[in-house]
Amino acid sequence: MKKFIFKSYSFNKSTNQADFEYSYGGGMNFKESVIFESDDNYSQEALDKALFLSFILIGVSYYKTFPSTEVKLEVAIDDSQADFFNTVYQEGLSQYAYFNRLNRGDLAHFEASSKKSLKNPVKYIGEGIIALQSGGKDSLLTATLLEKNKKNFVGWYVSNSESHPMILDDVGADLIVTRRKIDKVGLQKAFEDGAKNGHVPITYIIKSLAIIQAILLNKKEVLVSIAHEGEEPHAHIGDLAVTHQWSKTWAAEQLFANYVAKYISADIKIGSPLREYSELRVAELFVKNCWTDFGHEFSSCNVANYMQGEDNARLSWCGNCPKCANSYLLFAPFLPASELKTIFGGHDLFTKSSLSLTFKGLMGIDGIPKPFECVGEIDELRLAYHKAVANGGYEKLPFDVPQSKFDYKKTYPAQAWATEMIQ
């Protein structure tokens, strides 16, 4: 089995380009580049620590090609860092492991190379907010509520193409676009050689890049837009809970924030102001605060908008995928059917036979597996369906949906400083 090697990372001050290089024993190499924007002055020490974090997290995109229990680092890490990276490369790759028939023992195992703690956060002086944007309901709601609360912020988007969603130009803040150049050539060659593929903890990768961009702009607070989600496992592989997006969970948010505080700077904060809300509550708040401005321009559909390298300047909905079905369920209780159908080509998705099994999976019916997507919880979506039907205007699904006592207005644990940003 080939050992995965974390070769090097660097940052070019004149171009604001970070390069991250990896290889497998035997000669297969990968190089990813990310282009940022920067102010004239920033903390070089904080930047280097943030680059190292991204170096390890971005590596998962290339590690997954030929997974190995052994990894090689040229830089020393301590026990706490090793535990953190093991969690990311195991919990964060649970869906990947599930589809590739692997278990925890097959995945990467980082080992500490320093007997002493390497926690050495820097004193960081910066002010201001970076709010991650995607063009979906959650990040647009955060931007809208920040604006209503007179919080100045910079919108930030990561693009792997030459475009970005035009809707982001209307969020009421300056928009910074970071360009991520994934090594598509190296990955394609790996796949031709029999490499494995699968889902990675992308939210962690994006958050690590956000920390770098915040430092380069001397910003202090980094806001992601993640509600109470990702907590419901799809399956288990021994003691490994299989989730689609572990890096969106509350536990993962806390782990990431703690790593930043201990190894980069305690003065840099990262968290989600929406964390205390259910997905259904977010949908209700979006309808109340954002629908008039963004209802016909936003999208949460990955198929239509977020494939690597595709032009997504104008967002749309495919109307046939789990994300579309999930969004339809979430918004149906709060919008007239005539209005919601307009963004899905005039269709009531409940009547589409092609989505019948998808809706069963979303609501846990007839043993149909829950889709591996960022979707609401089973009881939450059952409640959404019954509320929508009770309101009138929507056709019933051609099968019975169990009733639900889900409390969609319940609040969940969250970082107080983040939630206070929008209240």
Secondary structure, DSSP 8 states (H G I E B T S, - for coil): ---EEEEEEEEETTTTEEEEEEEETTTEEEEEEEE----S---HHHHHHHHHHHHHHHTHHHHTTS--S-EEESS---HHHHHHHHHHHHGGGHHHHHHTT--GGGS-------SS------------EEEE--SSHHHHHHHHHHHHTT---EEEEEESSS---GGGGGSSS-EEEEEEE--HHHHHHHHHTT-------HHHHHHHHHHHHHHHTT--EEE----B-S-S-SEEETTEEE-S-GGGSHHHHHHHHHHHHHHT-TT-EEE-TTTTSBHHHHHHHHHHHTHHHHTTT----HHHH-STT---SS----SSSHHHHHHHHHHGGGS-HHHHGGGGTT--GGG-GGGHHHHHHHTT-TT----SSS---HHHHHHHHHHHHHHSSS---SS--------TT------HHHHGGG-
